[in-house]
Amino acid sequence: MPVRIMQPGHLSLTNGLATTSSVTVPRRLGRVWSRLLSYPTHVTGNPSLQCNSDAESFGEHKDDTIDISKLTEVKQKLKLVGINCDDSCIPGRYAHLLCPKCKGGGRSLERSLSVHIIQDGDFAMWRCFRVDCGWAGRAFAGSNKIRKVMSSRQVAEKSLGLEPLGEKLIAYLGERMISEGTLQRNSVMQRLHDQAIAFPYWHNGVLVGCKYRSMERKFRQEKGTEKWLYGLDDINETAEVIIVEGEIDKLSVEEAGFQNCVSVPSGAPPKVSNRELPPREKDTGYQYLWNCKEHLDKVSRIILGTDADTPGHALAEELARRLGKDRCWRVRWPKKDEFSYFKDANEVLKCLGPGALREVIENAELYQLHVSGEALQCAK
């Protein structure tokens, strides 16, 4: 039986203006709340949880009405690049059309172009999944720009030079307490020419990018690919999600019993921006959130498990600003000694074990209270 979880009040942002809905929630998750995290659930519409704000933020439970003028504008922009939307182009669903760039593979007439207009009609994304095409882009209502987001190069395991993990990397990740079962479930591989760990990014079962990590902690991402949350397919049908700062942290959280976890693709900012939130087409550093907007809109509770350092705190704040602070919770990493804290999920897993990591996540604090507590500590 699906579990229905009462949602906390949401914070909707429009250039810094906020509206909130008031629902009482416990300060900490506790074991009952955390157990619900482990069960995939699908959030259905509930009028009592809907906000009437017109703010452009995540997590708003609107009445799913579509702005016809925006939808018309977006479809016109798609037409400018050769994408003629037919009756299958329904907002909130994926449509499969002939690609105007590769002409559907010539004689094969393959409907390889995936077109997705966001539920409220604000913007559209497209991508051709033919091996020798890969054309992709985005179009926004209210903006004159149509952005290309991916080169025409194929993105596939073979073309990226990926192969199964060798014994050396399996042992390295084993020292970090990541099991072979977790590695296999997440399709973690290695790059053939330099044996870097490869974290493939999947969206609806399709490879859309890859990030590499050497054992010397050097990172690089596959060029010309759009950014998504790592582990996105693990939150398709969940009501709650855990967001961490790195791929290994996502795997660590899974070792603690939570599969509904994703990682940001590109680390943390050095500090919190003092500017108002930019419109989505200009929010370049967080486009991965906008790309995953429909997944995140379904989520009623978001646990932020970013690193316990200045950039990690900045990332948590930037995510909470965009996702809605009233539905965000923050993990407080335990103290390592008198003067320092464990940095992240993997360090807790390695030093204290999966049970301790699970308990830390279970005891996440409501974000507003967590930030207030930090401010009081700093003032002492």
C-alpha positions in Angstrom: 0.0 0.0 0.0 1.5 3.4 -0.9 2.5 5.5 2.1 1.1 9.0 2.1 3.4 11.4 4.0 2.1 14.8 5.2 4.1 17.5 3.6 5.7 20.4 5.5 5.0 24.0 4.5 6.8 25.1 1.3 8.7 28.2 0.7 8.1 29.7 -2.7 10.6 32.2 -4.1 10.3 34.9 -6.7 13.3 37.1 -6.7 13.6 36.8 -2.9 9.9 37.2 -2.1 8.5 34.3 0.0 5.2 32.8 0.8 4.7 29.9 3.2 2.1 27.4 4.1 1.9 26.3 7.7 2.0 22.6 8.6 3.4 21.2 11.8 6.3 18.8 11.4 8.6 17.2 13.9 12.0 18.8 14.5 13.9 15.6 13.7 13.1 12.7 11.4 13.2 10.0 14.0 13.0 6.4 13.2 9.4 6.4 12.0 10.0 9.2 9.5 13.2 7.7 8.3 11.7 4.3 7.6 9.3 6.0 5.2 12.4 7.2 3.3 13.2 3.6 2.4 9.9 2.9 0.7 9.3 4.2 -2.9 6.1 6.2 -2.9 4.4 8.3 -5.5 3.0 11.7 -4.5 -0.4 12.3 -5.9 -2.3 15.5 -6.1 -3.8 16.7 -2.8 -5.7 20.0 -2.8 -4.8 20.6 0.9 -1.1 20.6 0.0 -1.4 22.9 -3.1 0.0 26.5 -3.1 -1.7 29.2 -5.1 1.5 31.2 -5.5 2.6 32.0 -9.0 6.3 31.9 -7.9 8.7 30.0 -10.1 10.2 27.6 -7.6 10.4 23.9 -7.0 8.0 21.8 -5.0 4.9 23.9 -5.6 1.8 21.9 -5.6 -0.2 23.8 -8.2 -3.5 22.7 -9.7 -1.5 21.5 -12.8 -3.1 24.2 -15.0 -1.0 25.1 -18.0 -0.3 28.7 -19.1 -1.5 28.5 -22.7 0.4 31.6 -23.7 3.7 30.2 -22.4 3.0 26.8 -24.0 2.3 28.5 -27.4 5.5 30.5 -27.1 7.6 27.4 -26.3 6.1 25.5 -29.2 6.8 28.4 -31.6 10.4 28.4 -30.4 10.6 24.6 -31.0 9.3 25.2 -34.5 12.1 27.7 -35.2 14.6 24.9 -34.8 12.6 22.5 -36.9 10.7 20.6 -34.2 7.0 20.5 -35.1 5.1 19.4 -32.1 2.2 17.0 -32.8 -0.6 15.9 -30.6 1.8 13.7 -28.6 3.6 16.8 -27.3 1.6 17.0 -24.0 3.2 19.0 -21.2 4.6 16.8 -18.5 5.2 13.8 -20.8 7.9 12.7 -23.2 7.1 12.7 -26.9 9.1 10.9 -29.5 9.4 12.6 -32.9 11.5 12.5 -36.1 14.7 14.5 -35.5 15.1 17.4 -38.0 18.9 17.2 -37.8 19.4 13.5 -38.7 16.0 13.2 -40.5 15.1 10.2 -38.4 18.0 8.1 -39.7 17.0 8.6 -43.4 15.0 5.7 -44.7 14.5 4.2 -41.2 12.4 7.2 -40.1 13.3 6.4 -36.5 11.4 8.6 -34.0 14.6 9.2 -32.0 14.0 12.8 -30.9 12.8 12.9 -27.3 10.9 16.2 -26.6 9.8 17.1 -23.1 7.7 20.2 -22.4 7.7 20.9 -18.6 4.3 20.5 -16.9 3.6 24.2 -16.5 4.7 25.0 -20.1 7.6 27.2 -19.1 10.3 25.5 -21.0 11.1 22.5 -23.2 14.1 20.2 -23.6 14.9 17.9 -26.5 17.5 15.2 -27.3 18.1 12.9 -30.2 19.2 9.5 -29.1 20.5 8.2 -32.5 24.0 7.0 -32.2 25.4 9.4 -34.8 23.3 12.5 -33.9 22.8 13.5 -30.2 21.4 16.9 -31.1 19.9 18.5 -28.0 18.8 21.9 -26.6 16.4 23.9 -24.5 13.9 26.7 -25.1 12.3 28.9 -22.5 9.2 31.0 -22.5 10.0 34.7 -21.9 13.5 34.4 -23.2 14.8 35.0 -26.7 17.5 32.4 -26.3 17.4 28.8 -27.5 20.4 27.0 -26.0 22.2 24.1 -27.4 23.2 21.8 -24.6 25.0 18.9 -26.2 27.4 18.2 -29.0 26.5 15.8 -31.8 28.9 13.2 -30.5 27.5 9.8 -29.4 27.3 9.2 -25.7 27.5 5.5 -25.1 29.6 3.2 -22.9 31.6 2.0 -25.9 32.3 5.4 -27.4 33.4 6.7 -23.9 35.8 3.8 -23.6 34.2 2.3 -20.5 34.7 -1.2 -19.1 33.8 -3.1 -16.0 35.6 -2.2 -12.8 38.9 -4.0 -12.3 40.1 -5.6 -9.1 42.2 -2.6 -8.1 39.3 -0.1 -8.2 36.9 -2.6 -6.6 39.4 -2.9 -3.8 39.9 0.9 -3.5 36.2 1.4 -3.3 35.9 -1.5 -0.9 38.3 0.3 1.4 35.7 3.1 1.4 33.1 0.6 2.4 31.3 0.5 -1.0 30.2 -3.0 -1.8 30.4 -4.7 -5.2 26.6 -5.0 -5.1 26.1 -1.3 -4.8 28.7 -0.7 -7.5 26.9 -3.1 -9.9 23.5 -1.6 -9.2 24.7 1.9 -10.0 26.7 0.7 -13.1 30.0 2.1 -11.8 32.7 1.4 -14.4 36.2 2.5 -15.2 37.7 4.3 -18.2 39.9 2.1 -20.3 42.9 4.3 -21.0 43.6 5.6 -17.5 41.6 3.4 -15.2 39.7 6.3 -13.6 36.5 5.5 -11.9 33.5 6.2 -14.2 30.2 7.3 -12.8 27.6 7.0 -15.6 24.7 9.4 -15.4 21.4 7.9 -16.5 18.0 9.5 -17.2 15.1 7.1 -17.9 17.5 4.3 -18.6 19.5 6.3 -21.1 23.1 7.3 -20.7 23.3 11.1 -20.7 26.7 11.8 -19.2 29.6 10.5 -17.3 31.9 11.8 -14.5 35.4 10.5 -13.8 37.4 10.3 -10.6 41.0 9.2 -10.3 42.3 7.7 -7.0 44.2 10.9 -6.6 40.9 12.7 -6.4 41.1 14.4 -9.8 37.7 14.9 -11.4 36.5 15.6 -14.9 33.1 15.4 -16.7 32.4 14.3 -20.2 32.4 17.4 -22.3 29.3 18.5 -24.3 26.8 16.8 -22.1 24.0 18.3 -20.1 24.1 18.2 -16.3 21.7 16.1 -14.3 21.6 14.8 -10.7 23.6 11.6 -10.3 21.2 8.7 -9.5 18.2 10.5 -10.9 16.4 7.3 -11.9 16.4 6.3 -8.2 14.0 9.1 -7.3 11.4 8.5 -10.0 8.7 7.3 -7.6 9.8 8.6 -4.2 8.2 11.2 -2.0 11.4 12.0 -0.2 15.0 12.5 -1.5 18.5 12.8 0.0 20.9 15.1 -1.8 24.6 14.8 -1.3 27.7 16.4 -2.7 29.5 13.6 -4.5 28.9 10.3 -6.3 30.7 8.2 -3.6 28.6 9.9 -1.0 25.5 8.8 -2.9 26.8 5.2 -2.9 27.6 5.5 0.8 24.1 6.6 1.7 22.9 3.5 -0.3 25.1 1.3 1.9 23.2 2.8 4.9 19.9 1.6 3.4 18.6 4.5 1.4 18.4 4.2 -2.4 16.4 7.5 -2.8 19.6 9.5 -2.9 21.1 11.7 -5.6 24.3 13.7 -5.9 24.9 17.1 -7.4 27.2 16.8 -10.5 29.6 19.7 -10.0 30.6 20.2 -6.3 29.9 23.2 -4.1 30.3 27.0 -4.6 32.9 28.8 -2.4 30.3 30.9 -0.7 26.6 31.8 -0.8 25.6 34.3 -3.5 24.3 37.7 -2.1 22.3 38.3 -5.3 18.7 37.5 -5.9 17.9 34.2 -7.5 18.3 34.5 -11.3 15.6 33.3 -13.8 16.0 29.7 -14.7 17.6 30.3 -18.1 20.4 32.3 -16.5 20.8 30.0 -13.4 23.7 28.3 -15.1 25.4 26.8 -12.0 22.2 25.0 -11.0 20.8 24.0 -14.4 20.9 20.4 -13.2 18.1 21.3 -10.7 15.9 22.8 -13.5 16.6 19.8 -15.7 15.3 17.6 -12.9 12.5 20.0 -11.9 9.6 17.6 -12.5 11.2 14.9 -10.4 11.9 17.3 -7.5 8.4 18.9 -7.7 7.0 15.6 -6.6 9.1 15.4 -3.5 7.6 16.4 -0.1 10.8 16.3 1.9 14.4 16.9 0.9 17.3 16.0 3.2 20.5 17.9 2.4 23.6 15.9 3.2 26.3 18.2 1.8 29.8 18.4 3.3 30.6 19.9 6.7 32.8 22.7 5.4 32.2 26.2 4.1 31.5 25.3 0.5 29.2 22.5 1.7 27.2 24.9 3.8 27.1 27.3 0.9 25.8 24.5 -1.4 23.1 23.5 1.1 21.9 27.1 1.3 21.9 27.6 -2.5 19.9 24.3 -2.9 17.5 25.3 -0.1 16.9 28.7 -1.7 15.8 27.0 -4.9 14.0 24.0 -3.6 12.1 25.7 -0.8 13.5 25.9 2.7 10.3 24.8 4.4 10.6 21.3 2.9 14.4 21.0 3.4 16.1 19.1 6.2 19.8 19.2 7.0 22.1 16.4 8.1 24.3 17.4 11.1 27.5 15.3 10.7 28.8 13.9 14.0 31.9 15.2 15.9 35.1 13.5 15.0 37.0 14.9 18.0 36.9 17.9 20.3 37.7 20.3 17.4 36.3 18.8 14.2 33.4 17.0 12.6 33.2 14.2 10.1 33.1 15.8 6.6 30.6 13.7 4.6 28.6 10.5 4.3 31.5 8.4 3.2 33.7 9.5 6.1 31.0 8.5 8.5 30.5 5.2 6.7 34.2 4.4 6.8 34.8 5.4 10.4 31.5 4.6 12.2 29.7 2.1 9.9 26.4 2.0 8.0 24.3 2.0 11.1 25.8 5.2 12.4 25.3 6.8 9.0 21.7 5.7 8.9 21.1 7.2 12.3 22.7 10.5 11.3 20.3 10.7 8.3 17.3 9.7 10.5 18.1 12.6 12.8 18.3 15.3 10.2 17.0 18.6 11.3 14.5 20.9 9.7 16.6 23.3 7.7 15.4 26.5 9.2 16.1 25.2 12.7 19.5 23.8 11.7 20.6 27.2 10.4 19.3 28.9 13.5 21.2 26.5 15.7 24.4 27.1 13.8 24.0 30.9 14.2 23.5 30.5 17.9 26.6 28.3 18.2 28.7 30.9 16.3 27.4 33.7 18.5 28.6 31.9 21.7 
